[in-house]
Amino acid sequence: MNKELNSIGINKKPEDTTVVVAMSGGVDSSTVAGIMKNEGYKVIGITLKLYDDGKEVAASKQCCSGQDIMDAKRVANKLGIEHKILYYQDKFKQGVIDNFVESYLNGETPIPCVQCNQTVKFKDLFKVSKELNADALVTGHYVKNITSNNINNMYRAIDENRDQSYFLFNTTREQLNYLRFPLGGMLKDKTREIAKNLDLNVADKPDSQDICFVPSGDYASVIRKFRPDSFQKGNIKNLNGDVIGVHDGIINFTIGQRKGIKVSDKEPLYVLKINSDNNEIIVGPKENLGKKDILLKDLNLLADKEVLDQNIFVKVRSTGNLLEAKVDLREHNTAHVCLAKPEDGISPGQACVFYSKDQFGHRVLGGGWIKE
């Protein structure tokens, strides 16, 4: 006779279930560790040291700073759980920072948080969790998981303002079946309330806002640090191919940008295209920004291909809306996406994430990287 499934969908009693909780030192992951401990699970907290920010400041709004590691350690001590720190700076530099820099130099707008989840957080932490014989890897991400017959599907969080499913589209099927996201059905206020009830020192800690290696959002300074040779002047051209200005480096521009072009015209100009091969920026009026056709590369699918034969929804930026679309899967792990209506500012280097709607909400079907 089968035992009843526990709260994370595993066929064991909580006291017989070992979970690794990825503890960043923020309120979300700390609360998850507290929930798991309170429910009787065997909890091992793991914190990743990913980046040396050089200024271990208490007021940092970056994730993974030295202060965050201390906060995670204090929470683990408070909860009485085992806590480990893994030093992954080299892996993070190779898998995330180098990719970030190269992407900008290629005229793209990268998303390092996806790369981080794809590499060190889920790939390496997944491996360590398996080596510890844990039954699941639990995180504080705001996504919902519905587990049925040992198959775990990912859905948008109930709190759509907090939903992080866009950043997790590259999770593999094997990883997803092992991952659990207890906060997906919860509002942020409830998370903080639980943290206060657990008397955790991070209950009122501000959310991390900056990319951990991009202080104050100044990504150009990061690229200058690693690739000082990349700030080369080049031409700004209009749609007719006329040179109408000079830029100080293509890394200073993203598709859809209006400010900072420093070229005057009778109507506002927007960045329409970044040509890294010729070190050129192409600008034009806003009506030329809208695009319906997108080519994707390096797909990751979390659903059967038949599901993608129907009309679905896509997101083309983390803060964007769900857009009606049709996906045509092609060879070499590529796809053509046709949006029902034109969308402004679609940028190579960003992700295009697929969703369908069912009785549980919007399910993540996978996605790919925008090529053009």
C-alpha positions as CSV (number, residue, x, y, z in Angstrom):
1,M,0.0,0.0,0.0
2,N,1.4,3.4,-1.0
3,K,2.2,5.9,1.7
4,E,0.5,9.3,1.2
5,L,2.6,11.8,-0.7
6,N,4.3,14.4,1.4
7,S,3.9,18.2,0.9
8,I,6.6,18.2,-1.9
9,G,5.0,15.3,-3.8
10,I,7.4,12.5,-2.7
11,N,6.2,9.1,-1.5
12,K,7.9,9.3,1.9
13,K,7.2,10.8,5.4
14,P,8.9,14.2,5.8
15,E,11.2,12.8,8.5
16,D,12.5,10.2,6.0
17,T,13.0,12.8,3.3
18,T,16.2,14.7,2.9
19,V,16.1,18.1,1.0
20,V,18.8,20.4,0.0
21,V,17.7,24.1,0.2
22,A,19.6,26.6,-2.0
23,M,20.1,29.4,0.5
24,S,21.1,32.8,-1.0
25,G,20.8,34.7,2.3
26,G,17.6,36.4,1.2
27,V,14.2,36.2,2.8
28,D,12.7,33.8,0.1
29,S,15.2,31.0,0.4
30,S,15.5,31.5,4.2
31,T,11.8,31.1,4.5
32,V,11.8,28.0,2.4
33,A,14.4,26.5,4.7
34,G,12.2,27.3,7.7
35,I,9.1,25.8,6.1
36,M,10.9,22.6,5.3
37,K,12.4,22.4,8.8
38,N,9.0,23.1,10.4
39,E,7.4,20.4,8.4
40,G,9.8,17.8,9.7
41,Y,12.1,17.3,6.7
42,K,15.8,16.7,7.0
43,V,17.2,19.9,5.7
44,I,20.7,20.7,4.3
45,G,21.2,24.4,3.4
46,I,23.8,25.2,0.7
47,T,25.0,28.7,-0.1
48,L,27.0,29.4,-3.3
49,K,29.9,31.9,-3.2
50,L,29.8,33.0,-6.9
51,Y,31.4,36.4,-7.1
52,D,33.9,38.5,-5.2
53,D,32.4,41.9,-5.0
54,G,35.4,43.3,-3.2
55,K,33.1,45.3,-0.8
56,E,31.3,43.1,1.6
57,V,28.7,45.8,2.5
58,A,25.7,45.1,4.7
59,A,23.4,47.2,2.6
60,S,24.2,45.4,-0.6
61,K,21.2,45.0,-3.0
62,Q,23.1,42.3,-4.9
63,C,22.6,38.6,-4.5
64,C,25.4,36.3,-3.5
65,S,27.5,39.0,-1.7
66,G,29.6,38.3,1.4
67,Q,26.8,39.7,3.6
68,D,24.3,37.3,2.1
69,I,26.5,34.3,3.0
70,M,26.7,35.5,6.6
71,D,22.9,35.9,6.6
72,A,22.4,32.4,5.3
73,K,24.7,31.0,8.0
74,R,22.8,32.9,10.7
75,V,19.5,31.5,9.4
76,A,20.8,28.0,9.3
77,N,22.1,28.3,12.9
78,K,18.7,29.7,14.0
79,L,16.8,26.8,12.4
80,G,19.3,24.2,13.6
81,I,20.1,22.8,10.1
82,E,23.3,21.7,8.5
83,H,24.8,24.4,6.3
84,K,27.5,24.2,3.6
85,I,29.2,26.9,1.5
86,L,30.4,26.0,-2.0
87,Y,33.0,28.2,-3.6
88,Y,32.1,28.5,-7.3
89,Q,33.7,31.7,-8.4
90,D,35.7,30.1,-11.2
91,K,32.7,28.2,-12.5
92,F,30.6,31.4,-12.3
93,K,33.3,33.5,-14.2
94,Q,33.4,30.9,-17.0
95,G,29.7,30.1,-17.3
96,V,28.1,33.5,-16.6
97,I,30.4,36.5,-16.7
98,D,32.4,35.6,-19.8
99,N,29.2,34.8,-21.6
100,F,27.7,38.1,-20.5
101,V,30.6,40.1,-21.9
102,E,30.8,38.2,-25.2
103,S,27.0,38.5,-25.7
104,Y,27.2,42.3,-25.4
105,L,30.2,42.4,-27.8
106,N,28.1,40.5,-30.3
107,G,25.4,43.1,-30.2
108,E,23.0,41.1,-27.9
109,T,21.3,41.8,-24.6
110,P,22.1,38.9,-22.3
111,I,20.3,37.6,-19.3
112,P,23.0,36.4,-16.9
113,C,20.4,35.1,-14.3
114,V,19.2,32.4,-16.8
115,Q,22.9,31.4,-17.4
116,C,23.5,31.3,-13.7
117,N,20.4,29.0,-13.1
118,Q,21.4,26.9,-16.2
119,T,25.0,26.4,-15.0
120,V,26.2,26.6,-11.4
121,K,22.8,26.8,-9.6
122,F,21.0,23.9,-11.2
123,K,23.7,21.9,-12.9
124,D,26.4,21.9,-10.2
125,L,24.1,22.2,-7.2
126,F,21.9,19.5,-8.7
127,K,25.0,17.2,-8.8
128,V,26.0,18.0,-5.2
129,S,22.5,17.4,-4.0
130,K,22.4,14.0,-5.7
131,E,25.8,13.2,-4.1
132,L,24.3,14.0,-0.7
133,N,21.5,11.5,-1.4
134,A,18.9,14.3,-1.1
135,D,15.4,13.5,-2.4
136,A,14.9,17.0,-3.8
137,L,16.5,20.3,-4.4
138,V,14.3,23.1,-3.0
139,T,14.6,26.8,-3.9
140,G,12.9,30.1,-3.1
141,H,12.0,30.9,-6.7
142,Y,8.5,32.2,-7.4
143,V,7.3,29.5,-9.7
144,K,4.7,26.9,-9.1
145,N,5.3,23.1,-9.6
146,I,2.5,20.5,-10.0
147,T,3.8,17.0,-9.5
148,S,1.9,14.0,-11.0
149,N,3.2,10.5,-11.4
150,N,6.7,11.7,-10.5
151,I,6.6,14.2,-13.4
152,N,7.0,17.8,-12.2
153,N,5.6,20.6,-14.4
154,M,6.5,24.3,-13.9
155,Y,3.9,27.0,-13.9
156,R,3.9,30.8,-13.4
157,A,3.6,31.9,-9.8
158,I,0.3,33.0,-8.3
159,D,2.1,36.4,-7.6
160,E,2.6,37.4,-11.2
161,N,4.7,40.5,-10.1
162,R,7.2,38.0,-8.6
163,D,6.9,35.2,-11.2
164,Q,10.4,34.0,-12.1
165,S,9.4,31.3,-14.6
166,Y,11.0,33.3,-17.5
167,F,14.4,32.8,-15.9
168,L,14.0,29.1,-15.5
169,F,13.0,28.1,-19.0
170,N,16.3,26.3,-19.6
171,T,15.8,23.9,-16.7
172,T,16.1,20.3,-18.0
173,R,13.4,17.8,-17.6
174,E,15.7,15.7,-15.2
175,Q,16.4,18.8,-13.1
176,L,12.7,19.9,-13.0
177,N,11.6,16.5,-11.7
178,Y,14.1,16.9,-8.8
179,L,13.3,20.6,-8.1
180,R,10.6,21.9,-5.7
181,F,9.4,25.5,-5.4
182,P,7.3,26.0,-2.3
183,L,6.7,29.7,-2.7
184,G,5.0,29.5,-6.1
185,G,1.5,29.5,-4.5
186,M,2.3,32.3,-2.1
187,L,2.3,36.1,-2.2
188,K,5.5,37.9,-1.1
189,D,3.8,39.4,2.0
190,K,3.0,35.9,3.2
191,T,6.6,34.9,2.7
192,R,7.8,37.8,4.9
193,E,5.1,37.0,7.5
194,I,6.3,33.4,7.8
195,A,9.9,34.7,8.1
196,K,8.8,37.0,11.0
197,N,7.0,34.2,12.7
198,L,10.1,32.1,12.4
199,D,12.1,35.1,13.9
200,L,14.5,35.1,11.0
201,N,17.0,38.0,10.9
202,V,16.3,38.5,7.2
203,A,12.5,38.9,7.5
204,D,12.7,42.6,6.5
205,K,15.7,42.4,4.2
206,P,15.3,44.2,0.9
207,D,15.1,42.1,-2.2
208,S,18.2,41.9,-4.4
209,Q,17.8,44.2,-7.3
210,D,21.1,44.3,-9.1
211,I,22.9,41.5,-11.0
212,C,25.5,40.4,-8.5
213,F,28.5,41.4,-10.7
214,V,26.9,44.5,-12.1
215,P,26.8,47.0,-9.2
216,S,24.2,49.8,-9.7
217,G,23.3,48.4,-13.1
218,D,26.4,49.8,-14.7
219,Y,27.1,46.9,-17.1
220,A,29.5,49.0,-19.3
221,S,32.0,49.3,-16.4
222,V,32.0,45.5,-16.1
223,I,32.7,45.0,-19.8
224,R,35.4,47.7,-19.6
225,K,37.0,45.8,-16.7
226,F,37.2,42.5,-18.6
227,R,37.5,43.8,-22.2
228,P,38.8,47.4,-22.2
229,D,39.4,47.1,-26.0
230,S,35.7,46.8,-26.7
231,F,34.9,50.5,-26.6
232,Q,35.5,51.3,-30.3
233,K,33.9,54.2,-32.0
234,G,31.6,53.3,-35.0
235,N,28.9,54.7,-37.2
236,I,25.3,55.4,-36.4
237,K,23.2,54.9,-39.6
238,N,19.6,55.5,-40.5
239,L,17.4,53.1,-42.4
240,N,18.7,54.5,-45.7
241,G,22.2,53.6,-44.8
242,D,23.3,57.2,-44.3
243,V,25.8,57.9,-41.5
244,I,24.1,60.4,-39.1
245,G,26.3,60.1,-36.1
246,V,29.1,58.3,-34.2
247,H,28.9,56.0,-31.2
248,D,31.5,55.1,-28.5
249,G,30.9,51.4,-28.5
250,I,28.0,49.1,-29.4
251,I,27.9,47.7,-25.9
252,N,26.3,51.0,-24.8
253,F,23.2,50.2,-26.8
254,T,20.2,47.8,-26.7
255,I,17.3,47.3,-29.2
256,G,14.5,49.7,-28.5
257,Q,16.8,52.2,-26.7
258,R,15.9,55.9,-27.2
259,K,18.0,57.8,-24.7
260,G,21.8,58.2,-25.3
261,I,21.8,58.0,-29.1
262,K,22.9,61.7,-29.2
263,V,21.6,62.2,-32.7
264,S,18.9,64.8,-33.4
265,D,16.1,64.3,-35.9
266,K,12.7,65.7,-36.6
267,E,11.2,62.7,-34.7
268,P,12.6,60.6,-31.9
269,L,15.0,57.9,-33.0
270,Y,15.3,54.4,-31.5
271,V,17.9,51.7,-31.8
272,L,16.5,49.2,-34.4
273,K,19.5,47.0,-35.0
274,I,23.0,46.4,-33.6
275,N,25.5,45.2,-36.3
276,S,28.5,43.9,-34.4
277,D,30.3,42.7,-37.6
278,N,30.5,46.3,-38.8
279,N,30.4,48.0,-35.4
280,E,27.3,49.9,-36.5
281,I,24.1,51.0,-34.8
282,I,21.0,51.3,-37.0
283,V,18.4,53.8,-35.8
284,G,14.9,54.8,-37.0
285,P,11.4,55.9,-35.9
286,K,9.3,54.0,-33.4
287,E,7.0,52.4,-35.9
288,N,9.9,50.4,-37.2
289,L,10.5,48.7,-33.8
290,G,7.5,46.4,-34.0
291,K,8.3,42.8,-35.1
292,K,6.2,39.7,-35.5
293,D,8.7,37.1,-36.6
294,I,11.4,35.8,-34.3
295,L,14.1,33.2,-35.0
296,L,15.2,31.1,-32.0
297,K,18.3,28.9,-31.4
298,D,19.3,26.4,-28.6
299,L,15.7,25.4,-27.7
300,N,14.9,23.6,-24.4
301,L,11.5,21.9,-24.5
302,L,9.6,20.8,-21.4
303,A,6.6,19.5,-23.2
304,D,5.7,17.2,-26.1
305,K,6.1,18.8,-29.5
306,E,2.3,18.2,-30.1
307,V,1.5,20.8,-27.4
308,L,3.5,23.4,-29.4
309,D,1.4,22.7,-32.5
310,Q,-1.4,24.7,-30.9
311,N,-1.6,28.4,-30.4
312,I,0.4,29.3,-27.3
313,F,1.7,32.3,-25.4
314,V,5.3,33.6,-25.3
315,K,7.3,36.1,-23.3
316,V,10.2,37.9,-25.1
317,R,11.5,39.7,-22.0
318,S,11.4,39.2,-18.3
319,T,9.1,42.1,-17.7
320,G,7.0,41.6,-20.8
321,N,3.4,40.4,-21.1
322,L,2.3,37.1,-22.4
323,L,1.8,37.3,-26.2
324,E,-0.3,35.1,-28.4
325,A,2.0,33.2,-30.8
326,K,2.5,30.2,-33.1
327,V,5.7,28.2,-32.9
328,D,7.2,26.3,-35.8
329,L,9.9,23.9,-34.6
330,R,12.7,23.4,-37.1
331,E,15.9,21.3,-37.4
332,H,19.1,21.9,-35.5
333,N,17.2,22.8,-32.3
334,T,15.8,26.1,-33.8
335,A,12.3,27.5,-34.2
336,H,10.4,30.3,-35.9
337,V,7.9,32.2,-33.7
338,C,5.1,34.3,-35.3
339,L,3.4,36.7,-32.9
340,A,-0.2,37.5,-33.4
341,K,0.6,41.2,-33.0
342,P,3.9,43.1,-33.5
343,E,6.0,43.7,-30.4
344,D,8.5,46.5,-29.8
345,G,12.1,46.1,-28.7
346,I,12.7,42.3,-29.3
347,S,16.4,41.8,-28.8
348,P,18.8,39.1,-29.7
349,G,20.3,37.5,-26.6
350,Q,17.0,37.6,-24.7
351,A,14.9,34.5,-24.2
352,C,11.6,33.6,-25.8
353,V,9.7,31.5,-23.3
354,F,6.7,29.3,-24.2
355,Y,3.5,28.9,-22.1
356,S,0.2,27.2,-22.4
357,K,-2.9,27.6,-20.2
358,D,-4.7,24.9,-18.4
359,Q,-6.7,24.4,-15.1
360,F,-3.6,25.0,-13.0
361,G,-2.5,28.2,-14.7
362,H,0.2,29.0,-17.3
363,R,2.5,26.1,-17.7
364,V,6.1,26.6,-18.9
365,L,6.7,24.6,-22.1
366,G,10.3,25.6,-22.5
367,G,11.8,28.2,-24.9
368,G,14.9,29.3,-26.8
369,W,17.3,32.2,-27.2
370,I,16.4,35.0,-29.6
371,K,18.8,34.9,-32.6
372,E,17.2,37.5,-34.8
